Amino acid sequence: MIGRLNLEGYRFVPDVEHAEIVIVNTCGFIDVAREESFEMIDQMLALKLAGLVGRVVVAGCLAERDGAKLLDTRPEIDSVLGVFARDEITSIARLDTTDKPVLLRPQPNDALLDENRIALTPGHLAYLKIAEGCDRSCAFCSIPSIRGHYSSKPMDVVVAEAKRLAESGVRELILIAQDTSYYGHDLYGWPMLAELLRRLDQIESVDWIRLMYLYPNTLTDELIDVVAGGKRILPYLDIPLQHINDDVLRRMRRGIDRAKTEDLLGRLRDRIEGLVLRTTLMTGFPGESEAQFQELLDFVGKVRFERLGVFAYREEVGTLSMDLDGHLPMEVRETRRDALLTTQQKISAEFNRALVGRRLEILLDSDIVGENNAHIGRSAADAPDVDGVVYVTGEGLMPGQIVGCEVVDAREYDLIAVAVEPPK
């Protein structure tokens, strides 16, 4: 949307006050994200009523999910733009009318393209979306009802976009989709992430390629081999597992069981040197017994994921899990979540302490800030925003540089390091 507005000559301002048009791009998947979206909408509407901003447009997943209902509760909204109508943002911006257009479009046959995008991330990293939508039927998830069926970008389009990002100075490409490992199935009849990675791995000006949101069912041996042999593909895999108990997985409709999960994790550990595994788990899914949760807790202690996130189950309107029996009190769900996080904190601390004295390449994300006037960076084991950081001290350092560092101290989630090699 920003790229299309830029092509139309719109000028972007650093402060929201006095903007002629404000676009709130929302999330609609979980209640916490929806609450944040509503808070931002209400802040912008308050500025509008005070005469400090012009029109307020609500876009994204919340707009797609609620549509005209948003105007029932917040009539001051000027326009609502669903996810598949995003390219019509320029038409919305040109409107000078008292009408309240609600643009919701059916999902197109082909994936939406991003050739005109303007990245909002720091110049040295970019998210590269390779597909839209999801064909899974996980009982707890509303994504398919909002984002539609799985739709891959053609491989040539993805590679061309990656090359443009590399030419603009991007050093780290982060591949994303709702289901990354399923990439290409709809276009080519078979998952083609391995072939896509082979082509991306040849872009010489890219230093790091990071993989997020890999669904375990379609993580093939071919893909494992490509990651293991890649020059730029990081040995970092984000594979949301949700649970490990067979009965819970069945109720979640995940299409995988414990035996297949453990077999996959074993093959990954055996074949990818220095692998860092990240997963996401859910506690308190309807019907989860204390014994089933204990199985999950023991599994985390056994596998020792280097990176792990945990969500307490929350009801999502329209999802299959709403009709299941055995819904647990929120206190139980959150207590189990906290227990998992406590276990993981110890694992993370031990992993980090083992790195003290080692040399790592660190990608610097920020200028000097915070602790001991250090720069904030990340190792190959750290994805932006969801993992820990590395505090780096040294002379002549700048964001976007990759610096050889020695780790001198460790916290539960973060590292302290000193630059020992010239940046590159």
C-alpha positions as CSV (number, residue, x, y, z in Angstrom):
1,M,0.0,0.0,0.0
2,I,2.8,2.4,0.9
3,G,4.6,1.6,-2.4
4,R,1.4,2.3,-4.5
5,L,0.8,5.6,-2.6
6,N,4.4,6.5,-3.2
7,L,4.0,6.0,-7.0
8,E,0.9,8.3,-6.9
9,G,3.0,11.1,-5.4
10,Y,1.9,11.0,-1.8
11,R,4.4,12.3,0.7
12,F,4.8,10.4,3.9
13,V,5.2,12.4,7.1
14,P,7.1,11.4,10.3
15,D,4.3,12.4,12.7
16,V,0.7,11.4,12.5
17,E,-0.6,14.8,13.6
18,H,-1.7,17.0,10.6
19,A,-1.6,14.0,8.2
20,E,-4.3,14.3,5.6
21,I,-4.9,10.5,5.6
22,V,-4.0,7.9,8.2
23,I,-4.0,4.1,7.4
24,V,-4.3,1.7,10.3
25,N,-3.2,-1.7,9.0
26,T,-4.7,-4.2,11.4
27,C,-4.4,-7.8,12.6
28,G,-7.4,-9.9,13.3
29,F,-6.1,-13.3,14.2
30,I,-6.0,-13.3,18.1
31,D,-7.8,-11.3,20.6
32,V,-4.7,-9.5,21.9
33,A,-3.8,-8.4,18.4
34,R,-7.4,-7.2,17.8
35,E,-7.3,-5.2,21.0
36,E,-4.1,-3.5,19.9
37,S,-5.7,-2.7,16.5
38,F,-8.8,-1.2,18.1
39,E,-6.7,0.8,20.5
40,M,-4.8,2.3,17.5
41,I,-8.0,2.9,15.6
42,D,-9.4,4.8,18.6
43,Q,-6.3,6.8,19.0
44,M,-6.5,7.9,15.4
45,L,-10.2,8.7,15.6
46,A,-9.6,10.8,18.6
47,L,-7.0,12.8,16.7
48,K,-9.5,13.2,13.8
49,L,-12.2,14.5,16.1
50,A,-9.7,16.9,17.5
51,G,-9.0,18.2,14.0
52,L,-5.4,17.0,14.1
53,V,-5.6,14.4,11.3
54,G,-7.8,14.1,8.2
55,R,-9.4,10.8,7.1
56,V,-8.8,7.5,8.9
57,V,-8.7,4.3,6.8
58,V,-8.8,0.9,8.4
59,A,-7.1,-1.9,6.4
60,G,-5.8,-5.4,6.9
61,C,-7.2,-8.5,8.5
62,L,-9.5,-6.9,11.1
63,A,-11.0,-4.9,8.2
64,E,-11.4,-8.1,6.2
65,R,-13.0,-10.0,9.1
66,D,-15.4,-7.3,10.4
67,G,-16.1,-5.3,7.3
68,A,-19.0,-2.8,7.6
69,K,-19.4,-3.9,11.3
70,L,-16.5,-1.6,12.1
71,L,-18.7,1.4,11.0
72,D,-21.5,0.3,13.4
73,T,-19.3,0.8,16.4
74,R,-16.9,3.5,15.0
75,P,-18.9,5.5,12.5
76,E,-16.0,8.1,12.4
77,I,-13.9,5.6,10.3
78,D,-13.8,7.0,6.7
79,S,-13.0,3.8,4.8
80,V,-12.6,0.0,5.4
81,L,-10.2,-1.9,3.1
82,G,-10.0,-5.7,3.1
83,V,-6.8,-7.7,2.5
84,F,-7.7,-8.5,-1.1
85,A,-8.6,-4.9,-1.9
86,R,-5.3,-3.5,-0.7
87,D,-4.2,-2.4,-4.2
88,E,-7.2,0.0,-4.3
89,I,-5.7,2.1,-1.5
90,T,-4.9,4.8,-4.1
91,S,-8.5,5.1,-5.1
92,I,-9.5,5.4,-1.5
93,A,-6.8,8.1,-0.9
94,R,-8.2,10.1,-3.8
95,L,-11.7,10.1,-2.5
96,D,-13.2,13.4,-1.4
97,T,-16.6,12.4,-0.3
98,T,-18.8,11.8,2.7
99,D,-19.4,8.2,1.7
100,K,-17.9,5.5,3.8
101,P,-16.7,2.9,1.2
102,V,-16.2,-0.6,2.5
103,L,-14.0,-2.5,-0.1
104,L,-14.0,-6.3,0.4
105,R,-12.9,-8.3,-2.6
106,P,-12.9,-12.0,-3.3
107,Q,-9.5,-13.7,-3.2
108,P,-7.9,-13.5,-6.7
109,N,-6.8,-16.6,-8.4
110,D,-3.1,-15.5,-8.1
111,A,-1.1,-14.3,-5.1
112,L,-0.9,-10.6,-4.7
113,L,2.4,-9.2,-5.9
114,D,4.7,-6.8,-4.0
115,E,6.9,-5.4,-6.7
116,N,6.1,-1.8,-5.7
117,R,6.7,-2.3,-2.0
118,I,8.6,0.0,0.3
119,A,10.1,-1.9,3.2
120,L,9.5,-0.6,6.7
121,T,12.2,-2.6,8.2
122,P,15.8,-1.3,8.6
123,G,17.6,-1.2,5.3
124,H,19.7,-4.2,5.9
125,L,16.9,-6.7,6.5
126,A,13.6,-7.5,4.8
127,Y,10.8,-9.9,5.0
128,L,10.1,-11.7,1.8
129,K,6.6,-13.1,1.5
130,I,6.4,-16.1,-0.8
131,A,2.7,-17.0,-0.4
132,E,-0.7,-15.9,0.8
133,G,-3.3,-17.8,2.7
134,C,-3.4,-21.3,4.2
135,D,-5.0,-24.7,3.2
136,R,-4.7,-26.2,6.7
137,S,-7.7,-26.8,8.9
138,C,-6.1,-26.4,12.4
139,A,-9.0,-26.2,14.9
140,F,-7.8,-23.2,16.7
141,C,-6.9,-20.9,13.8
142,S,-8.9,-18.3,11.9
143,I,-6.3,-17.5,9.3
144,P,-7.9,-19.5,6.4
145,S,-11.2,-17.7,6.9
146,I,-9.5,-14.3,6.7
147,R,-6.6,-14.8,4.3
148,G,-8.2,-17.4,2.0
149,H,-6.7,-20.5,0.3
150,Y,-3.0,-21.0,-0.2
151,S,-1.6,-19.0,-3.1
152,S,2.1,-19.0,-4.0
153,K,3.9,-16.3,-5.8
154,P,5.6,-17.6,-8.9
155,M,9.2,-18.5,-8.3
156,D,10.6,-16.1,-10.9
157,V,8.6,-13.3,-9.2
158,V,10.0,-14.2,-5.7
159,V,13.6,-14.4,-7.0
160,A,13.2,-11.1,-8.8
161,E,11.9,-9.4,-5.7
162,A,14.8,-10.9,-3.7
163,K,17.3,-9.5,-6.1
164,R,15.7,-6.0,-5.9
165,L,15.9,-6.1,-2.2
166,A,19.5,-7.3,-2.3
167,E,20.4,-4.4,-4.7
168,S,18.9,-2.0,-2.3
169,G,21.3,-3.1,0.5
170,V,19.4,-5.9,2.2
171,R,21.7,-8.4,3.8
172,E,19.2,-10.6,5.5
173,L,16.2,-12.0,3.8
174,I,13.5,-13.6,6.1
175,L,11.1,-15.9,4.1
176,I,7.6,-15.8,5.4
177,A,4.1,-17.2,4.6
178,Q,1.4,-18.7,6.7
179,D,2.9,-22.1,5.7
180,T,6.3,-21.6,4.2
181,S,7.2,-25.3,3.6
182,Y,4.1,-25.7,1.5
183,Y,5.4,-23.2,-1.0
184,G,4.7,-24.0,-4.7
185,H,2.3,-26.9,-4.1
186,D,-0.6,-25.0,-5.8
187,L,1.5,-23.8,-8.8
188,Y,3.8,-26.8,-9.4
189,G,1.9,-29.8,-7.9
190,W,4.5,-30.3,-5.2
191,P,6.2,-28.2,-2.5
192,M,9.1,-26.3,-4.1
193,L,10.7,-24.4,-1.3
194,A,13.9,-26.4,-1.7
195,E,14.2,-25.3,-5.4
196,L,13.4,-21.7,-4.4
197,L,16.1,-21.7,-1.8
198,R,18.6,-23.1,-4.3
199,R,17.9,-20.0,-6.5
200,L,17.9,-17.5,-3.6
201,D,21.2,-19.0,-2.3
202,Q,22.9,-17.8,-5.5
203,I,22.2,-14.1,-4.9
204,E,25.7,-13.1,-3.8
205,S,25.0,-9.8,-2.2
206,V,22.7,-11.5,0.4
207,D,24.5,-12.7,3.5
208,W,21.7,-14.5,5.4
209,I,18.5,-16.3,4.4
210,R,16.2,-17.1,7.4
211,L,13.2,-19.5,7.3
212,M,10.1,-18.9,9.4
213,Y,6.8,-20.7,9.8
214,L,7.7,-24.1,8.4
215,Y,4.8,-26.5,8.8
216,P,6.3,-29.9,9.9
217,N,4.2,-32.1,7.6
218,T,5.8,-30.9,4.4
219,L,9.4,-30.4,5.6
220,T,11.0,-32.9,3.2
221,D,14.4,-34.6,3.1
222,E,15.3,-32.5,0.0
223,L,14.6,-29.3,1.9
224,I,16.8,-30.5,4.8
225,D,19.6,-31.2,2.4
226,V,19.3,-27.8,0.8
227,V,19.4,-26.0,4.2
228,A,22.4,-28.2,5.3
229,G,24.3,-27.4,2.1
230,G,23.4,-23.7,1.7
231,K,26.0,-21.0,1.6
232,R,23.6,-18.3,2.8
233,I,20.8,-20.3,4.3
234,L,21.0,-20.0,8.1
235,P,20.8,-23.2,10.2
236,Y,17.8,-21.7,11.9
237,L,14.4,-23.2,11.4
238,D,11.1,-22.0,12.9
239,I,8.7,-24.9,13.0
240,P,5.5,-24.3,15.0
241,L,4.5,-27.6,16.6
242,Q,1.7,-26.5,19.0
243,H,1.8,-29.7,21.1
244,I,3.3,-33.2,21.3
245,N,0.5,-35.4,22.8
246,D,-1.2,-37.4,20.1
247,D,-4.7,-36.9,21.4
248,V,-4.3,-33.1,21.6
249,L,-2.7,-33.0,18.2
250,R,-5.7,-34.9,16.8
251,R,-8.1,-32.5,18.4
252,M,-6.1,-29.6,17.0
253,R,-6.3,-31.2,13.5
254,R,-2.6,-30.9,13.0
255,G,-2.2,-33.9,10.8
256,I,0.9,-35.2,12.6
257,D,1.7,-37.2,15.7
258,R,4.5,-37.5,18.2
259,A,6.4,-40.2,16.4
260,K,6.6,-38.3,13.2
261,T,7.5,-35.1,15.0
262,E,10.4,-36.8,16.8
263,D,11.6,-38.5,13.7
264,L,11.6,-35.1,11.9
265,L,13.5,-33.3,14.7
266,G,16.0,-36.2,14.9
267,R,16.7,-35.9,11.1
268,L,17.1,-32.2,11.4
269,R,19.6,-32.4,14.3
270,D,21.6,-35.1,12.6
271,R,21.9,-33.5,9.2
272,I,22.1,-29.7,9.8
273,E,25.3,-28.6,11.6
274,G,24.8,-26.0,14.3
275,L,21.0,-26.1,13.9
276,V,19.0,-23.7,16.0
277,L,15.3,-24.8,16.3
278,R,12.5,-22.5,17.2
279,T,9.0,-23.6,17.8
280,T,5.7,-22.3,19.1
281,L,3.5,-24.3,21.6
282,M,0.0,-23.9,22.9
283,T,-1.2,-24.7,26.4
284,G,-4.7,-25.2,27.6
285,F,-6.3,-26.4,24.4
286,P,-9.8,-27.7,25.1
287,G,-9.6,-31.1,26.7
288,E,-5.8,-30.9,27.6
289,S,-5.4,-32.9,30.7
290,E,-2.7,-32.4,33.4
291,A,-1.0,-35.5,32.2
292,Q,-1.0,-34.3,28.6
293,F,0.5,-31.0,29.6
294,Q,3.1,-32.8,31.6
295,E,4.0,-34.8,28.5
296,L,4.5,-31.5,26.7
297,L,6.6,-30.1,29.5
298,D,8.8,-33.2,29.6
299,F,9.1,-33.1,25.8
300,V,10.5,-29.5,25.9
301,G,13.0,-30.5,28.6
302,K,14.1,-33.4,26.4
303,V,14.4,-31.8,23.0
304,R,15.8,-28.5,24.4
305,F,14.7,-26.1,21.7
306,E,17.1,-23.2,21.4
307,R,14.2,-20.8,20.8
308,L,10.6,-21.2,22.0
309,G,7.4,-19.2,22.2
310,V,4.2,-20.2,24.1
311,F,0.6,-19.1,23.8
312,A,-2.2,-19.9,26.2
313,Y,-5.2,-21.1,24.1
314,R,-7.8,-18.4,23.4
315,E,-11.2,-18.9,21.8
316,E,-11.5,-17.5,18.3
317,V,-14.9,-16.9,16.8
318,G,-15.6,-19.2,13.8
319,T,-12.9,-21.7,14.6
320,L,-13.6,-25.4,15.1
321,S,-12.2,-25.5,18.6
322,M,-15.1,-23.3,19.8
323,D,-17.4,-26.3,19.6
324,L,-15.1,-28.7,21.5
325,D,-15.8,-29.8,25.0
326,G,-13.3,-29.4,27.8
327,H,-12.6,-25.7,27.7
328,L,-10.3,-24.9,30.6
329,P,-10.3,-21.9,32.9
330,M,-7.9,-19.1,31.6
331,E,-6.0,-19.3,34.9
332,V,-5.1,-23.0,34.1
333,R,-4.1,-22.2,30.6
334,E,-1.8,-19.3,31.7
335,T,-0.3,-21.2,34.6
336,R,0.7,-24.0,32.2
337,R,2.1,-21.4,29.8
338,D,4.2,-19.9,32.5
339,A,5.5,-23.3,33.6
340,L,6.7,-24.0,30.0
341,L,8.3,-20.6,29.8
342,T,10.1,-21.1,33.1
343,T,11.5,-24.4,31.8
344,Q,12.6,-22.8,28.5
345,Q,14.3,-19.9,30.4
346,K,16.6,-22.4,32.0
347,I,17.3,-24.1,28.7
348,S,18.0,-20.7,27.0
349,A,20.3,-19.6,29.7
350,E,22.4,-22.8,29.5
351,F,22.5,-22.5,25.7
352,N,23.7,-18.9,26.0
353,R,26.3,-19.6,28.7
354,A,27.8,-22.3,26.4
355,L,28.5,-19.5,23.9
356,V,30.7,-17.4,26.2
357,G,34.2,-17.3,24.8
358,R,33.1,-18.2,21.3
359,R,33.3,-16.1,18.2
360,L,30.1,-15.3,16.3
361,E,29.2,-13.1,13.4
362,I,26.7,-10.5,14.5
363,L,24.5,-8.4,12.3
364,L,24.1,-5.0,13.8
365,D,20.5,-3.6,13.9
366,S,20.9,-0.3,15.8
367,D,23.2,2.5,16.7
368,I,24.5,2.8,20.3
369,V,21.7,2.4,22.7
370,G,21.0,1.3,26.2
371,E,23.3,-1.1,28.1
372,N,26.9,0.1,28.3
373,N,26.6,2.2,25.2
374,A,26.4,-0.9,23.2
375,H,25.0,-1.5,19.7
376,I,22.2,-4.0,19.4
377,G,22.7,-6.9,17.0
378,R,21.7,-10.5,16.4
379,S,23.5,-13.7,15.7
380,A,22.3,-16.3,13.1
381,A,20.4,-17.9,16.0
382,D,18.2,-14.8,16.5
383,A,15.3,-13.7,14.4
384,P,14.2,-10.1,14.7
385,D,11.6,-9.2,17.4
386,V,10.9,-12.7,18.6
387,D,14.4,-13.9,19.8
388,G,17.1,-12.4,22.0
389,V,19.7,-9.8,21.0
390,V,23.4,-9.4,21.3
391,Y,24.8,-6.2,22.9
392,V,28.1,-5.3,21.0
393,T,30.7,-2.8,22.0
394,G,33.5,-1.7,19.6
395,E,34.7,1.3,17.6
396,G,33.5,2.5,14.2
397,L,30.4,0.2,14.2
398,M,27.2,1.0,12.3
399,P,23.8,-0.6,11.7
400,G,23.8,-3.1,8.8
401,Q,27.4,-4.2,9.4
402,I,28.3,-7.9,10.1
403,V,30.9,-8.0,12.8
404,G,33.0,-10.8,14.1
405,C,32.6,-10.7,17.9
406,E,33.7,-12.6,21.0
407,V,30.9,-13.4,23.4
408,V,32.0,-12.3,26.9
409,D,28.8,-12.7,29.0
410,A,25.3,-14.2,28.8
411,R,21.9,-13.6,30.2
412,E,18.8,-15.8,29.9
413,Y,18.0,-14.6,26.4
414,D,20.6,-12.1,25.4
415,L,24.4,-12.1,24.9
416,I,27.1,-9.5,25.6
417,A,29.9,-9.4,23.0
418,V,33.0,-7.4,21.9
419,A,33.9,-6.7,18.3
420,V,37.2,-8.4,17.5
421,E,37.3,-8.3,13.7
422,P,36.8,-5.4,11.3
423,P,33.1,-5.0,10.2
424,K,32.0,-6.0,6.8
